[in-house]
Amino acid sequence: MADLKNELVWSHSRSRTFTGCARAYWYTYYGSWGGWSADAPEPARAAYVQKKLTTRAMWIGTVVHGAAEEGIRRVVGRRPLDVEAAVNGVVSRARSDIEGSRSGGWLQRPAKRTGFREHYYAEPIEETTWDAALDEIQRQVRGLYENRIFRRIGQVPERVMEVEELRRFRVGSTEVYAALDVLMADGSGGVVIIDWKTGEAHSEDEIAAQLGVYGIYATQELGVPTDRVKAMHVNLRHTTETTHAVGPTEIEAARVEIEHSVATMRAKLRDIPGNIAEREDYPMVPEGDPRCRYCSFRRSCARET
């Protein structure tokens, strides 16, 4: 098996990490590299484990997205939908996630199992808090099955083109990752991108930036006309939905942002072709910065207390 190569591949999440904390960015994409190996150096292993940590809010999103993906794949496969079976299955798996994290068993396979930041850092969490998270998962999954967009997908399963497919494509000189929650043909030569959200409402600018990247993929890779891309943003927590145009203006803005973001990332590298980054070139935020309290890498940064 060929050795894996650490490449700078742009994504929306990578860009957000880069603009958040330089040191956390370095640990995410460089300091944790190779930490999955049994003979990895301890610092890399620790950073890799911390990189895989999740929080309750992030986990709720992952679980609900998984339920949406499973439901749509059932629709596409012409299999029946049963909301009670879906809710029971999701909650059962969610409880297993909690217990596996609490026991530490997830550390044996951190890439495949769920580890909570709250358990890793021994944060005091009331059992009722976990109960509330399970209740929220149930509420959102039920809301998903009642959502008019989800129901519409069930009426035209033949139009589903992609469900949570990680795609890699080129924008200029840069490789880009994107995964659309759902991509559907609109029946008239265009496409509809459906984006599920499960947390707090996102800013319009952030939504536009993410959807612009999806628009690049649809027009460049699939050949969809630039005036035939529409996006539906569905927030399952707040039971709201908004429709966004993803036309030439949004697509070009996304291209410009990707090129600018990549240029700033590359500017910090010691070796651009080799994608070599040194930790000292990625400073920590000032001592006492509130971001440290919620960072997965605070143990590696010696800012655990």
N, C-alpha and C positions, 0 to 999 in steps of 0.2 A: 504494500500500500504506500502510495507516494506521501511524502510529508506535507502536512497542511501549511499553507502560506498565509501569513497575516497580511491581508490586503486592506487598503482604505476604500471601502465601498460605502457610499453615502446612503443614509436613510433619514427619515424625519426624526426618529428617536435618537440617532447619533448626533444630529444637529442640535437637538434640545439639550443633550448631555454636555456637548462641547460648550454651549453658551451658559450652562449652569455653574459648573465647577471644573476647572482645568484638571485638578488632581483626580477627581472622580472619573473624568473622561479618560485619563491615562490608565487608571486601574481597570476600567471597563474594557478598553480595547487593546491595551498593551501589557499592563502589569499582571493581568490574569491569564494572559496567553500561555497555553500549554499546561495550565493548572489542572486540567482533567486527567493528566497522565499520572500513573501510579508512582513514577519516580520524579515527579515535579518538585522543584525547590519549594520549601515551605511558604515563602512569601507569595509565590505564584498560586500555590494551592489555596492559601487563605483568601487571596483576592478573587479567585475563581468561585469559591464557595459563597463569598459575599456578593459577588455579581449575580448569583442565582437567587438571592433572597427576594422575597416579595412581601408586600404589606397586605393588610386586610382589604383595603380599597382596590389595590392592583389585582389581588386574587379574585375578588368579586367580579371584576371585569373579565378576567381570564375564564372563570367558570361560566359566566353568562354567555360570553362569545362562543365557548365550546358547545353550550346548549343550542345556540342559534345555528352553528355549523352543523351539528348533528341533526337538528330538525329539518334544515334545508336539504341535507343529503338524503334524508328519508323521503322528502317530497320528490326529489329528482329521481330516486329509485322506486317511486310509486309504492312506497310503504306507508302504512297508516300512521297518523300522528295521534298520540295519546298524552295529553298534558299532564295527567296524574302520574303516568309512568315516567315521563320526562322529569318532572319535579322530584319524584322519589329517587330516581337514579342519580340526579345531580346532587341532591342533599346527601345521599349515601357516600358518594365520592368525596364531597366536601368535608364530611365528618372524618373520613379516612385521611384526608390531607391534614386536618388539624391534629389528629392523633399522631400521625407519622412525624410531623414537625415537632410536636411537644416531646416525643420520646427521643428525638435525635436520629431516628432511623433513616431519615431522608439524606443524611450526610453520606451514606454509602453510595447514593446515586443522585447527586444534587442536580444533574441536568434533566433527570426524568421524574423526580419527585418534588413535592412542594416543601419549601422551608420558609418559615415566617421570620421576618426581621425581629418581630416582637419576642419570639422564642430564643433566637440566636443571641440577642442582647439582654435576655432575661428581664424584659420590661414587664412591670406589674400590670396584668390584664385580668379584669374580672371575667368570670365564666359567662356572665350575662352579655358581655361584649361579643363573645363568639356566637352566642345564641342570636343576638341581634343581626350579626353578619349572615347567619344561615337564614334568618327570616327575610332579610333583604334579597338574598339569592332567590328564594322561593317567590317573592313578590315580583322580581324582575323577570323570571322565567315565565311565570303566569302572564305577566304583561306582554312578554314577547309573543306568546301564542295567541293573545287577543289583539295584537297590533295589526292595524289594517294593511301595513306594508308586508308584514310576514304572511298574512292571509292571502294577499294578492299574489305573492310568490307561489303559494300553494295552488293557485288557480291556473298559473301558466308555467309549470315546471320546465317545459321545453325551452323556455327563454333563458334559463340560468346558464351562464357561460363559465363562471368561475366562482368558487367558494373558498376563501382563505388560502389562495395559492400564492406562495412566495415567489415573486418574479424578480429577475435580475436583468437590467437593460442599461443601455449606455445613454448618457446625456452629455454631449460634447466629448470630452476626454475622460469622463468619470463614469464608473459603474455605480448603478443605483439599485437599491432593494425597495420593493413595495409589495404589500399584500392587501388586496381589496377584500373587505368582508364578503361582499356579494357583487358580482358583475352580471348584469342582465341585458339582453337585447330588448329594445323597446318595441320591436315589431315593425319599425319603419326605417330601418337602416342606422339607427342610433343605439346608444347604450345608456343604461342607468346604473350608477354606482350607489350602492347602499352601504352606509357606514353606521354601525351600531355604536352607541356610547352608553356607558353605565355609571359614570361618575358625575362630578359637578359640571355645569355648563361650561363649554369651551368658548374662548373669544372668537369673534368672527374672523379676525386676522389669522389665528391659528388654524381654524377650520379651512379657510381659503387656501392657506399654504399647503396643507396636507392634500386637499382635493385637487389642487393644481398639479401635484406630482402624479396623482392617479390619472389626471387628464392627459399628461404627457404619455403615460403608458398606453392609454386607450387609443390615442390618435397616432402615436409613433409606431407602436408595436402591433396594433390590431387594425390600423388603417381606418379608424372611425373619423369621419369629417369633424373638424374642430367646432362646428356649430351644432353637432348632434350628440353632445355629451351632457348629461344631467346627473346631479348627485342628490341623494336623499340622506339627510343627517338625522338619525333617529336616536333620541336620548331615552333609554328605557327606565332610567331612574326618575326622570321628571315627566315622563310620558309626553314628550314634545317631539315634533318633527319639523324640519325646515328643508326647503328645496334651494339648491344653489346652482347657478350657471357655472359651467366649467368650459369657458370659451377661449378664444385666442388671447385675451388679456390675462386671464388667470394662468393659462399655460405658459405664456411667456414670462410672467412674473415668477413662476416656479422655476423655470430654467435659469433665470438671472440669480435667484436666491441660491440654488444648488451650486452654481459656478462660484458665487461669492463665498459660500460656506466652505466648499472644498478648498478654495484658495487659502482661506485663513487656517484651515486644518493642516494643509501641506506646509504652510509657512513655519510651523512649529517643529517640523520634523528635522532630525539631524541628517537623514538620508532619505530623500523623497522616493527614488526608485525602489529602495529596499523597505520603505515604510518603517523606518527605525525612529523611535521616539524615546527620549530619556526623561526619567521622572522629574529631574530638577528643572526641566523646561516647562513643567506644568504645575505652577504653584498652588498651594492650598488657599482657601479663602481665609481671611483673618481669624485669629483665635476668638472664639465666642460667637461666631457667625451662626445664626439660628439654623442655617441649612445643615450644619453638621449633625444636629440632633436627629435628623431624619435620613441621614446618609447611610447606605449599606456598608461603606468602606471606613467608617469611623474607627474600627479596630485597627485596620492597616495603617491609618493615619495617626494612631495613638491619641485619638480624641474621643475615646469611649466614655469618659466621665465629664 
